Amino acid sequence: MLRSFSTRLVGAARISAIAPSRLFSSTTAAFQATPTSLNASPAGSTPTSESTPSSPVNLLRDQLRYYAVAEIKNRPYLITKNDIIVLDRLKDVQLGDVIELNQIKELGSKDYAIQGKPYVSPEYYSIKATVIEQPKGKIIETFKKKRRKHFQRRYHIKPLHTLLRVSELEVKAQ
């Protein structure tokens, strides 16, 4: 069963070069991530390998490993392939369900990153996660007291979690 986690689609995205010594992307070398505008050449001219740059998505696709910053239940998670994500309980999923994550704020690798405004367009990637477990967490004790009123209460709860394994993180060719 394949479920889409959200239906928001946004087409604006930016790609930028990342310096190897930094973990964040710089905006100085950013250019628009519309593959058609970069590959467009004047009519009648033959493109050469030196004059036309390759598509920004293809620059990212040529890298070995990818990461993504996914927003799940309004919280950002930095994920890579085969990661396990521990998040608050998702009520409408069962064990073994495949969830398609499509609220991605950033998609990148060691050298390049595509940043969305606010989300990267789903035509650039395919990210799927599988529900592997829905355990209870450790006991959390909450103590409440009102001074001089002889009121004391101890509350014990076990929070519910959902574990997702990222089974697919692909950048699509443009």
Contacts in CASP RR format, 6 or more apart in sequence:
PFRMAT RR
TARGET T0000
AUTHOR 0000-0000-0000
METHOD contacts of the structure
MODEL  1
MLRSFSTRLVGAARISAIAPSRLFSSTTAAFQATPTSLNASPAGSTPTSE
STPSSPVNLLRDQLRYYAVAEIKNRPYLITKNDIIVLDRLKDVQLGDVIE
LNQIKELGSKDYAIQGKPYVSPEYYSIKATVIEQPKGKIIETFKKKRRKH
FQRRYHIKPLHTLLRVSELEVKAQ
1 97 0 8 1.000
1 98 0 8 1.000
2 98 0 8 1.000
2 100 0 8 1.000
2 128 0 8 1.000
3 93 0 8 1.000
3 97 0 8 1.000
3 98 0 8 1.000
3 99 0 8 1.000
3 100 0 8 1.000
4 100 0 8 1.000
4 102 0 8 1.000
5 72 0 8 1.000
5 99 0 8 1.000
5 100 0 8 1.000
5 101 0 8 1.000
5 102 0 8 1.000
5 103 0 8 1.000
6 102 0 8 1.000
6 103 0 8 1.000
7 102 0 8 1.000
8 102 0 8 1.000
8 103 0 8 1.000
8 119 0 8 1.000
9 102 0 8 1.000
9 119 0 8 1.000
9 121 0 8 1.000
9 122 0 8 1.000
10 116 0 8 1.000
10 117 0 8 1.000
10 118 0 8 1.000
10 119 0 8 1.000
10 120 0 8 1.000
10 121 0 8 1.000
11 120 0 8 1.000
11 121 0 8 1.000
11 123 0 8 1.000
12 116 0 8 1.000
12 117 0 8 1.000
12 121 0 8 1.000
13 33 0 8 1.000
13 114 0 8 1.000
13 115 0 8 1.000
13 116 0 8 1.000
13 117 0 8 1.000
13 120 0 8 1.000
13 121 0 8 1.000
13 124 0 8 1.000
14 27 0 8 1.000
14 30 0 8 1.000
14 31 0 8 1.000
14 32 0 8 1.000
14 33 0 8 1.000
14 114 0 8 1.000
14 115 0 8 1.000
14 116 0 8 1.000
14 117 0 8 1.000
15 30 0 8 1.000
15 31 0 8 1.000
15 33 0 8 1.000
15 56 0 8 1.000
15 57 0 8 1.000
15 59 0 8 1.000
15 60 0 8 1.000
15 112 0 8 1.000
15 113 0 8 1.000
15 114 0 8 1.000
15 115 0 8 1.000
16 25 0 8 1.000
16 26 0 8 1.000
16 27 0 8 1.000
16 28 0 8 1.000
16 29 0 8 1.000
16 30 0 8 1.000
16 31 0 8 1.000
16 112 0 8 1.000
16 113 0 8 1.000
16 115 0 8 1.000
17 25 0 8 1.000
17 26 0 8 1.000
17 29 0 8 1.000
17 111 0 8 1.000
17 112 0 8 1.000
18 24 0 8 1.000
18 25 0 8 1.000
18 26 0 8 1.000
18 108 0 8 1.000
18 110 0 8 1.000
18 111 0 8 1.000
18 112 0 8 1.000
18 113 0 8 1.000
19 26 0 8 1.000
20 110 0 8 1.000
20 111 0 8 1.000
25 106 0 8 1.000
25 113 0 8 1.000
25 115 0 8 1.000
30 115 0 8 1.000
31 38 0 8 1.000
31 56 0 8 1.000
32 38 0 8 1.000
33 56 0 8 1.000
33 57 0 8 1.000
33 114 0 8 1.000
33 124 0 8 1.000
35 55 0 8 1.000
35 56 0 8 1.000
35 57 0 8 1.000
35 58 0 8 1.000
35 174 0 8 1.000
38 52 0 8 1.000
38 53 0 8 1.000
38 54 0 8 1.000
38 55 0 8 1.000
38 56 0 8 1.000
39 47 0 8 1.000
39 52 0 8 1.000
39 55 0 8 1.000
41 47 0 8 1.000
41 51 0 8 1.000
41 52 0 8 1.000
55 174 0 8 1.000
56 112 0 8 1.000
56 114 0 8 1.000
57 114 0 8 1.000
57 124 0 8 1.000
57 171 0 8 1.000
57 172 0 8 1.000
57 173 0 8 1.000
57 174 0 8 1.000
58 173 0 8 1.000
58 174 0 8 1.000
59 112 0 8 1.000
60 66 0 8 1.000
60 107 0 8 1.000
60 108 0 8 1.000
60 109 0 8 1.000
60 112 0 8 1.000
60 113 0 8 1.000
60 114 0 8 1.000
60 171 0 8 1.000
61 171 0 8 1.000
61 172 0 8 1.000
61 173 0 8 1.000
63 108 0 8 1.000
63 109 0 8 1.000
63 110 0 8 1.000
63 111 0 8 1.000
63 112 0 8 1.000
64 109 0 8 1.000
64 110 0 8 1.000
65 80 0 8 1.000
65 81 0 8 1.000
65 109 0 8 1.000
65 110 0 8 1.000
66 80 0 8 1.000
66 81 0 8 1.000
66 107 0 8 1.000
66 108 0 8 1.000
66 109 0 8 1.000
66 169 0 8 1.000
66 170 0 8 1.000
66 171 0 8 1.000
67 78 0 8 1.000
67 79 0 8 1.000
67 80 0 8 1.000
67 107 0 8 1.000
67 108 0 8 1.000
67 109 0 8 1.000
68 78 0 8 1.000
68 79 0 8 1.000
68 80 0 8 1.000
68 101 0 8 1.000
68 104 0 8 1.000
68 106 0 8 1.000
68 107 0 8 1.000
68 108 0 8 1.000
68 125 0 8 1.000
68 127 0 8 1.000
68 169 0 8 1.000
69 76 0 8 1.000
69 77 0 8 1.000
69 78 0 8 1.000
69 79 0 8 1.000
69 104 0 8 1.000
69 105 0 8 1.000
69 106 0 8 1.000
69 107 0 8 1.000
70 76 0 8 1.000
70 77 0 8 1.000
70 79 0 8 1.000
70 101 0 8 1.000
70 103 0 8 1.000
70 104 0 8 1.000
70 105 0 8 1.000
70 127 0 8 1.000
71 77 0 8 1.000
71 103 0 8 1.000
71 104 0 8 1.000
71 105 0 8 1.000
71 119 0 8 1.000
72 85 0 8 1.000
72 87 0 8 1.000
72 101 0 8 1.000
72 103 0 8 1.000
73 87 0 8 1.000
73 88 0 8 1.000
73 90 0 8 1.000
75 87 0 8 1.000
76 105 0 8 1.000
77 85 0 8 1.000
77 87 0 8 1.000
79 85 0 8 1.000
79 127 0 8 1.000
79 166 0 8 1.000
79 169 0 8 1.000
80 166 0 8 1.000
80 169 0 8 1.000
81 166 0 8 1.000
81 167 0 8 1.000
81 168 0 8 1.000
81 169 0 8 1.000
82 165 0 8 1.000
82 166 0 8 1.000
82 167 0 8 1.000
83 165 0 8 1.000
83 166 0 8 1.000
84 132 0 8 1.000
84 163 0 8 1.000
84 164 0 8 1.000
84 165 0 8 1.000
84 166 0 8 1.000
85 129 0 8 1.000
85 163 0 8 1.000
85 164 0 8 1.000
85 165 0 8 1.000
85 166 0 8 1.000
86 161 0 8 1.000
86 162 0 8 1.000
86 163 0 8 1.000
87 161 0 8 1.000
87 162 0 8 1.000
87 164 0 8 1.000
88 159 0 8 1.000
88 160 0 8 1.000
88 161 0 8 1.000
88 162 0 8 1.000
89 134 0 8 1.000
89 159 0 8 1.000
89 160 0 8 1.000
89 161 0 8 1.000
89 162 0 8 1.000
90 131 0 8 1.000
90 162 0 8 1.000
93 99 0 8 1.000
93 131 0 8 1.000
93 162 0 8 1.000
94 131 0 8 1.000
95 131 0 8 1.000
95 132 0 8 1.000
95 133 0 8 1.000
95 134 0 8 1.000
96 130 0 8 1.000
96 131 0 8 1.000
96 132 0 8 1.000
97 130 0 8 1.000
97 131 0 8 1.000
98 128 0 8 1.000
98 129 0 8 1.000
98 130 0 8 1.000
98 167 0 8 1.000
99 128 0 8 1.000
99 129 0 8 1.000
99 130 0 8 1.000
99 131 0 8 1.000
99 164 0 8 1.000
100 126 0 8 1.000
100 127 0 8 1.000
100 128 0 8 1.000
101 127 0 8 1.000
101 128 0 8 1.000
101 129 0 8 1.000
102 119 0 8 1.000
102 122 0 8 1.000
102 127 0 8 1.000
103 119 0 8 1.000
104 116 0 8 1.000
104 119 0 8 1.000
104 120 0 8 1.000
104 122 0 8 1.000
104 125 0 8 1.000
104 127 0 8 1.000
105 115 0 8 1.000
105 116 0 8 1.000
105 118 0 8 1.000
105 119 0 8 1.000
105 120 0 8 1.000
106 113 0 8 1.000
106 114 0 8 1.000
106 115 0 8 1.000
106 116 0 8 1.000
106 120 0 8 1.000
107 113 0 8 1.000
107 114 0 8 1.000
107 120 0 8 1.000
107 124 0 8 1.000
107 125 0 8 1.000
107 171 0 8 1.000
108 114 0 8 1.000
114 120 0 8 1.000
114 124 0 8 1.000
123 172 0 8 1.000
124 171 0 8 1.000
124 172 0 8 1.000
124 174 0 8 1.000
125 169 0 8 1.000
125 170 0 8 1.000
125 171 0 8 1.000
125 172 0 8 1.000
126 168 0 8 1.000
126 169 0 8 1.000
126 170 0 8 1.000
126 172 0 8 1.000
127 166 0 8 1.000
127 168 0 8 1.000
127 169 0 8 1.000
127 170 0 8 1.000
128 166 0 8 1.000
128 167 0 8 1.000
128 168 0 8 1.000
129 164 0 8 1.000
129 165 0 8 1.000
129 166 0 8 1.000
129 167 0 8 1.000
130 164 0 8 1.000
130 165 0 8 1.000
130 167 0 8 1.000
131 162 0 8 1.000
131 163 0 8 1.000
131 164 0 8 1.000
132 163 0 8 1.000
132 164 0 8 1.000
132 165 0 8 1.000
133 162 0 8 1.000
133 163 0 8 1.000
134 160 0 8 1.000
134 161 0 8 1.000
134 162 0 8 1.000
134 163 0 8 1.000
135 160 0 8 1.000
135 161 0 8 1.000
135 163 0 8 1.000
136 158 0 8 1.000
136 159 0 8 1.000
136 160 0 8 1.000
136 161 0 8 1.000
137 158 0 8 1.000
137 159 0 8 1.000
137 160 0 8 1.000
137 161 0 8 1.000
138 158 0 8 1.000
139 156 0 8 1.000
139 157 0 8 1.000
139 158 0 8 1.000
140 156 0 8 1.000
140 157 0 8 1.000
140 158 0 8 1.000
140 159 0 8 1.000
141 154 0 8 1.000
141 155 0 8 1.000
141 156 0 8 1.000
142 154 0 8 1.000
142 155 0 8 1.000
142 156 0 8 1.000
142 157 0 8 1.000
143 152 0 8 1.000
143 153 0 8 1.000
143 154 0 8 1.000
143 155 0 8 1.000
144 151 0 8 1.000
144 152 0 8 1.000
144 153 0 8 1.000
144 154 0 8 1.000
144 155 0 8 1.000
145 151 0 8 1.000
145 152 0 8 1.000
145 153 0 8 1.000
END
